[in-house]
Amino acid sequence: QVQLVESGGGLVQAGGSLRLSCAASGSIFGFVTMGWYRRTPEKQREMVATLTDGGSPNYADSMKGRFTISRDNAKNTVYLQMDSLKPEDTGVYFCSVTAKRTYLVYWGPGTQVTVSS
């Protein structure tokens, strides 16, 4: 069973930075895609950034230039570096991974990010 452990959320002032981490376990073949989504007061769920193994990162337009996604396949961990944070970035951030071979999608429990103005 795949398990995801997220960390790095918290409270930060506008213009500040946070780095989210998500460690995945339980898939001996690794993960095709690893990424981040968020739920905000305005949107139920939106894609923040995704990264396919061996591919290029994919960002939502509002995150381009501010957020950077990366992954460490040896650790089955995906990171989200968030810079120049804005109050509208406040929300719950969820890690999502797609397991190789099965292509099943798994979600983390979410981590709260709050950006104060």
C-alpha positions in Angstrom: 0.0 0.0 0.0 1.4 3.4 -1.0 1.7 5.9 1.7 2.5 9.6 1.4 3.9 11.8 4.2 3.8 15.5 3.6 5.7 18.1 5.5 6.8 21.8 5.3 3.5 23.6 5.5 3.0 26.5 7.9 2.4 30.2 8.3 4.4 32.7 6.3 4.1 36.4 5.5 3.4 37.5 1.9 6.6 37.5 -0.1 8.1 34.7 1.9 8.9 31.2 1.0 8.1 27.6 2.1 9.3 24.3 0.9 7.0 21.3 0.9 8.1 17.7 0.9 6.3 14.5 0.2 7.9 11.1 0.8 6.2 8.2 -0.9 6.6 4.6 0.0 5.1 1.3 -0.9 5.7 1.1 -4.7 8.8 -0.9 -5.5 8.8 0.2 -9.1 8.6 3.9 -8.2 6.3 6.6 -9.5 5.4 7.8 -13.0 4.2 11.3 -11.9 4.5 13.1 -8.7 2.9 16.4 -8.0 1.1 18.9 -5.9 -2.5 20.1 -5.9 -4.2 22.5 -3.6 -7.6 23.4 -2.3 -8.3 27.0 -1.6 -11.4 28.9 -0.5 -12.0 29.9 -4.2 -11.3 26.5 -5.8 -12.1 23.0 -4.7 -8.9 21.6 -6.2 -6.4 22.9 -8.7 -3.2 21.6 -10.0 -0.1 23.4 -8.7 2.7 21.5 -10.3 3.5 18.0 -11.6 6.6 16.3 -12.7 6.8 13.1 -14.7 9.8 10.8 -14.3 12.2 12.0 -17.0 10.0 14.7 -18.1 9.6 18.5 -17.7 7.7 20.2 -14.9 4.2 21.3 -15.5 2.9 24.4 -13.6 -0.3 26.2 -13.3 -0.1 29.6 -14.9 -0.4 31.5 -11.6 2.6 29.5 -10.1 5.0 29.9 -13.0 8.1 31.8 -11.9 7.3 31.5 -8.3 7.1 27.7 -7.6 9.6 25.0 -8.4 8.9 21.3 -8.3 11.6 18.7 -8.1 11.9 15.1 -7.2 14.4 12.7 -5.9 13.7 9.3 -7.3 16.2 7.5 -5.0 14.1 8.8 -2.1 10.7 8.7 -3.8 10.3 12.2 -2.7 8.8 15.2 -4.4 9.5 18.8 -3.3 7.7 22.1 -4.0 9.7 25.2 -3.4 7.3 28.1 -3.1 8.7 31.7 -3.3 7.1 35.1 -3.5 4.0 33.7 -1.7 0.8 35.6 -1.9 -2.2 35.5 0.4 -4.2 33.9 -2.4 -1.8 30.9 -2.2 -3.4 30.1 1.2 -4.9 26.6 1.2 -4.4 22.9 1.8 -1.7 21.4 -0.4 -1.9 17.8 -1.4 0.8 15.5 -2.7 -0.3 13.1 -5.5 1.6 10.3 -7.1 0.9 7.8 -9.8 2.5 4.4 -9.3 4.4 2.8 -12.1 3.0 -0.5 -13.5 -0.4 -0.1 -11.8 -0.9 3.6 -12.7 -3.0 3.9 -9.5 -3.2 7.5 -8.1 -2.6 8.1 -4.5 -3.1 11.3 -2.4 -1.5 12.6 0.8 -3.6 13.9 3.7 -2.7 17.5 2.9 -0.6 20.2 4.6 -1.9 23.7 5.4 -0.2 26.7 3.9 -1.2 30.1 5.2 0.1 33.3 3.8 -0.6 36.4 5.8 -0.8 39.9 4.2 
